Amino acid sequence: MAAVGGRFVCPGDEEWPGQLDDLGDGRPVGLWVRGRPYLRMWALRSVAVVGARACTSYGAHMAASLGTGLAERGWVVVSGAAFGVDGAAHRGVLAAGGATVAVLACGVDVVYPRGHAELIGRIAEQGLVIGELPPGGHPTQSRFVLRNRVIAALTRGTVVVEAEYRSGSLVTARSAQRLGRFTMGVPGPATSGLSAGVHELLRGEAVLVTDAAEVVELVGDIGDLAPARRGPVLPRDLLDPVAALVLESLPARGSVDARRVARGAGTTPDDALGKLYELHSLGFVERKGDGWQLTPGSPHRANVRRGGT
């Protein structure tokens, strides 16, 4: 068989992904595979990223970011090589030098869509292009629906980025749910029709995700936790407890003496005065006659990252 026509893999072969057997009677008779990597091993650590063909710039950005992030974490990204979200996900992986699989609704030697000839060629060189149809087979609407069940069964989970109510991406997601795979959705604007299908999934059993770390936390092994999500850290958050209380005791406007600050902070006047001088050295407060006041535009009003980065 010529390289462009691929190799044929069927149940019982060493390269056959066993998870496709979960489709039961709907299991493919076999798959044509174009590319050098070993399909069964790649499929064991794979995630599907699918979505709207006519996606927005937001959808393309999120799909590419997910592709890049998953690739950097050693995951294989599976999609359908279509315009929009699929293409963005594949490109995100390729840009990171990662592993990606395109599941086609046609023969692996047929370029569809034609506008993705270069992309599909790159995937075949760096990853895998697979499909049920023999070489030369052309896509039809029903074959796209059948293709979607392969994407769902092949992977540990499916992420949907932008989809209308009637979308092939939702077919993939619901197939994943029936197979007991993880189903995830990236939220979008409530006013966008391209968010409607995703939000409907999220109202059901799908899990909301916003980046690759959250995807891996769901589909990965124990210990693959996404980093804790925290708001920006203010400089005042780094103060010791007594200094923080002293700072809180100063009014938003005007100045007060150290005794009044001490009463508000629940400490002695000497301790309050010491902390006021400390806060003065840090730029939080300033002297005003015999009193103290907040420094206009002081750094405690600005958001910075912990550690000064």
C-alpha positions as CSV (number, residue, x, y, z in Angstrom):
1,M,0.0,0.0,0.0
2,A,1.4,3.4,-1.0
3,A,2.2,5.7,2.0
4,V,-0.4,8.3,1.0
5,G,-3.1,5.5,1.1
6,G,-2.1,4.6,4.6
7,R,-2.1,1.2,6.4
8,F,-5.2,-0.7,7.4
9,V,-5.7,-1.5,11.1
10,C,-8.5,-3.8,12.3
11,P,-9.7,-5.4,15.6
12,G,-7.2,-7.9,16.7
13,D,-4.2,-6.1,15.3
14,E,-1.6,-4.8,17.8
15,E,-2.1,-1.2,16.7
16,W,-5.9,-1.4,17.2
17,P,-7.2,1.0,20.0
18,G,-9.2,-1.3,22.3
19,Q,-11.4,1.6,23.5
20,L,-13.1,1.6,20.1
21,D,-14.6,-1.8,21.1
22,D,-16.8,0.1,23.5
23,L,-18.9,1.1,20.4
24,G,-20.2,-2.5,20.3
25,D,-22.0,-3.2,17.0
26,G,-21.2,0.3,16.0
27,R,-17.4,-0.4,16.1
28,P,-15.6,0.4,12.8
29,V,-14.6,-2.7,10.7
30,G,-11.2,-1.1,10.7
31,L,-9.3,2.1,10.3
32,W,-7.0,3.5,7.6
33,V,-4.0,5.1,9.2
34,R,-1.7,7.6,7.6
35,G,1.4,8.6,9.5
36,R,4.3,7.0,11.4
37,P,3.2,7.0,15.1
38,Y,1.6,4.0,16.7
39,L,-2.2,4.6,16.9
40,R,-3.0,2.4,19.9
41,M,-0.4,4.1,22.2
42,W,-1.4,7.6,21.1
43,A,-5.1,6.9,21.7
44,L,-4.4,5.9,25.3
45,R,-3.6,9.5,26.3
46,S,-5.8,11.6,24.0
47,V,-8.4,14.3,24.3
48,A,-10.8,15.4,21.6
49,V,-11.2,19.2,21.0
50,V,-14.2,19.9,18.6
51,G,-16.4,22.9,17.9
52,A,-18.0,25.2,15.4
53,R,-16.7,25.5,11.8
54,A,-17.8,29.2,11.7
55,C,-16.3,30.0,15.0
56,T,-15.5,33.4,16.4
57,S,-12.0,34.7,17.0
58,Y,-12.6,33.8,20.7
59,G,-13.4,30.2,19.8
60,A,-10.3,29.9,17.6
61,H,-8.1,31.4,20.3
62,M,-9.5,29.0,23.0
63,A,-9.2,26.0,20.7
64,A,-5.6,26.9,19.8
65,S,-4.7,27.5,23.5
66,L,-6.2,24.2,24.5
67,G,-4.3,22.4,21.7
68,T,-1.0,24.0,22.7
69,G,-1.5,23.5,26.5
70,L,-2.5,19.8,26.1
71,A,0.5,19.2,23.8
72,E,2.8,20.8,26.3
73,R,1.5,18.4,29.0
74,G,2.1,15.3,26.8
75,W,-1.4,14.8,25.6
76,V,-2.6,13.8,22.1
77,V,-5.2,16.1,20.7
78,V,-7.8,14.5,18.4
79,S,-10.1,16.5,16.1
80,G,-11.7,16.4,12.7
81,A,-9.5,18.8,10.6
82,A,-12.5,20.9,9.7
83,F,-12.5,24.7,9.4
84,G,-12.9,26.7,12.6
85,V,-12.3,25.1,16.0
86,D,-10.9,21.8,14.6
87,G,-8.3,23.5,12.6
88,A,-7.3,25.9,15.4
89,A,-6.9,23.0,17.8
90,H,-4.6,21.1,15.4
91,R,-2.5,24.2,14.7
92,G,-2.1,24.9,18.4
93,V,-0.6,21.4,18.8
94,L,1.6,21.6,15.8
95,A,2.9,25.0,16.9
96,A,4.0,23.4,20.2
97,G,5.6,20.4,18.4
98,G,3.0,18.1,19.9
99,A,1.0,15.1,18.9
100,T,-2.3,15.4,17.0
101,V,-4.7,13.1,15.2
102,A,-7.1,14.1,12.4
103,V,-10.1,11.8,12.1
104,L,-11.6,12.2,8.6
105,A,-15.0,11.4,7.1
106,C,-13.3,10.5,3.8
107,G,-10.3,8.5,2.7
108,V,-7.0,9.4,4.3
109,D,-5.7,10.2,0.9
110,V,-8.5,12.7,0.1
111,V,-8.0,16.3,1.2
112,Y,-11.2,17.6,2.8
113,P,-11.8,20.5,3.2
114,R,-9.6,21.5,0.3
115,G,-8.6,24.6,2.1
116,H,-6.8,22.5,4.7
117,A,-4.5,20.7,2.3
118,E,-1.4,22.1,3.9
119,L,-2.7,21.5,7.5
120,I,-3.7,17.9,6.8
121,G,-0.3,17.3,5.2
122,R,1.5,18.7,8.3
123,I,-0.6,16.5,10.5
124,A,0.3,13.4,8.4
125,E,4.0,14.3,8.8
126,Q,3.9,15.1,12.5
127,G,1.0,13.0,13.7
128,L,-1.7,10.8,12.3
129,V,-4.6,11.0,9.8
130,I,-7.2,8.3,10.2
131,G,-10.5,7.3,8.7
132,E,-12.9,4.5,8.2
133,L,-13.3,4.9,4.4
134,P,-10.8,3.3,2.1
135,P,-8.5,5.4,0.0
136,G,-10.4,7.5,-2.5
137,G,-13.6,7.6,-0.4
138,H,-15.4,11.0,-0.4
139,P,-17.3,12.6,2.5
140,T,-21.1,12.7,2.9
141,Q,-23.2,14.2,5.7
142,S,-23.9,10.7,7.1
143,R,-20.2,9.9,7.2
144,F,-19.5,13.0,9.3
145,V,-22.0,11.7,11.9
146,L,-20.3,8.3,11.8
147,R,-16.9,9.9,12.1
148,N,-17.9,11.7,15.3
149,R,-18.5,8.5,17.2
150,V,-14.9,7.4,16.4
151,I,-13.6,10.7,17.8
152,A,-15.7,10.2,21.0
153,A,-14.7,6.6,21.5
154,L,-11.0,7.0,20.7
155,T,-10.3,9.6,23.4
156,R,-10.6,9.9,27.2
157,G,-12.8,13.0,26.9
158,T,-14.3,15.5,24.5
159,V,-14.0,19.3,24.9
160,V,-16.5,21.4,22.9
161,V,-15.5,25.0,22.0
162,E,-18.4,26.9,20.6
163,A,-21.4,25.0,19.2
164,E,-25.0,25.9,18.2
165,Y,-27.9,23.9,19.4
166,R,-27.8,21.7,16.2
167,S,-24.1,21.0,15.8
168,G,-22.1,17.9,14.9
169,S,-19.9,18.8,17.9
170,L,-22.8,18.1,20.2
171,V,-23.2,14.7,18.5
172,T,-19.6,13.9,19.4
173,A,-20.1,15.1,23.0
174,R,-23.3,13.1,23.5
175,S,-21.6,10.0,22.0
176,A,-18.8,10.5,24.6
177,Q,-21.4,10.7,27.4
178,R,-23.0,7.5,26.3
179,L,-19.7,5.8,26.3
180,G,-18.8,7.0,29.8
181,R,-16.2,9.4,28.6
182,F,-15.6,12.8,30.1
183,T,-17.5,15.7,28.4
184,M,-16.3,19.2,28.8
185,G,-17.4,22.6,27.5
186,V,-15.7,26.0,27.2
187,P,-18.2,28.7,28.2
188,G,-18.8,31.7,25.9
189,P,-20.9,34.9,25.9
190,A,-24.5,34.2,26.8
191,T,-25.6,36.5,23.9
192,S,-23.8,34.3,21.3
193,G,-25.7,31.6,19.4
194,L,-22.4,29.7,19.2
195,S,-22.4,29.4,23.0
196,A,-25.9,28.0,23.1
197,G,-25.0,24.4,22.5
198,V,-22.1,24.4,24.8
199,H,-24.1,26.0,27.6
200,E,-26.8,23.4,27.2
201,L,-24.1,20.7,27.7
202,L,-22.9,22.5,30.8
203,R,-26.4,22.5,32.2
204,G,-26.3,18.7,32.0
205,E,-23.4,16.4,32.8
206,A,-20.6,18.3,31.0
207,V,-17.9,20.0,33.1
208,L,-16.9,23.6,32.6
209,V,-13.2,24.0,31.6
210,T,-11.2,27.1,30.6
211,D,-7.7,25.8,29.9
212,A,-5.6,22.7,29.4
213,A,-4.8,22.3,33.1
214,E,-8.4,21.9,34.0
215,V,-8.9,19.4,31.2
216,V,-6.0,17.3,32.3
217,E,-7.2,17.5,35.9
218,L,-10.4,15.8,34.8
219,V,-9.1,13.2,32.3
220,G,-5.6,12.6,33.7
221,D,-4.2,10.5,36.5
222,I,-4.4,11.2,40.2
223,G,-2.2,14.1,41.0
224,D,-2.7,15.9,37.7
225,L,-4.3,18.8,39.4
226,A,-4.9,22.2,37.9
227,P,-3.2,25.1,39.8
228,A,-5.3,26.8,42.5
229,R,-7.2,29.7,41.1
230,R,-6.6,32.9,43.1
231,G,-7.4,36.5,42.5
232,P,-4.6,39.1,42.3
233,V,-2.5,39.6,45.4
234,L,-2.4,43.1,46.8
235,P,0.7,44.4,48.5
236,R,-1.3,44.9,51.6
237,D,-2.0,41.1,51.6
238,L,1.7,40.6,52.3
239,L,1.7,42.7,55.5
240,D,1.9,41.1,58.9
241,P,-1.5,41.0,60.8
242,V,-0.8,44.0,63.1
243,A,0.4,46.2,60.3
244,A,-2.7,45.2,58.2
245,L,-5.0,46.2,61.1
246,V,-3.2,49.5,61.5
247,L,-3.6,50.2,57.8
248,E,-7.3,49.3,57.9
249,S,-7.8,51.7,60.8
250,L,-6.9,54.8,58.7
251,P,-9.8,56.6,57.2
252,A,-10.2,56.8,53.4
253,R,-10.0,60.6,53.6
254,G,-8.3,62.8,56.1
255,S,-5.7,62.1,58.8
256,V,-5.9,60.8,62.4
257,D,-3.4,60.6,65.3
258,A,-1.6,57.4,66.4
259,R,-3.9,57.0,69.5
260,R,-7.0,56.8,67.4
261,V,-5.3,54.3,65.0
262,A,-4.3,52.2,68.0
263,R,-8.0,52.1,69.2
264,G,-9.1,51.0,65.8
265,A,-6.5,48.4,65.5
266,G,-6.9,47.1,69.0
267,T,-3.2,47.6,69.9
268,T,-1.1,50.0,72.1
269,P,-0.2,53.5,70.9
270,D,3.5,52.5,70.8
271,D,2.9,49.5,68.7
272,A,0.6,51.4,66.4
273,L,3.2,54.2,66.0
274,G,5.9,51.6,65.2
275,K,3.7,50.0,62.5
276,L,2.8,53.5,61.1
277,Y,6.5,54.2,60.5
278,E,6.9,50.8,58.9
279,L,4.0,51.5,56.6
280,H,5.5,54.9,55.9
281,S,8.7,53.3,54.7
282,L,6.7,51.0,52.4
283,G,4.8,53.9,50.9
284,F,1.4,53.1,52.3
285,V,1.0,56.1,54.6
286,E,2.4,59.6,55.1
287,R,2.6,62.2,58.0
288,K,0.2,65.1,57.9
289,G,1.0,67.4,60.8
290,D,0.5,65.5,64.0
291,G,-1.6,62.9,62.2
292,W,-1.3,60.1,59.7
293,Q,-3.1,59.5,56.4
294,L,-3.2,57.1,53.4
295,T,-0.7,58.1,50.7
296,P,-2.7,59.1,47.6
297,G,-2.1,56.5,44.9
298,S,-0.2,54.2,47.3
299,P,0.8,50.7,46.1
300,H,-1.8,49.0,48.2
301,R,-4.4,50.1,45.7
302,A,-2.6,48.3,42.8
303,N,-2.9,44.6,41.9
304,V,0.4,42.8,41.6
305,R,1.4,39.1,41.6
306,R,2.9,37.4,44.6
307,G,6.6,37.6,44.7
308,G,6.8,40.8,42.8
309,T,6.5,39.2,39.3
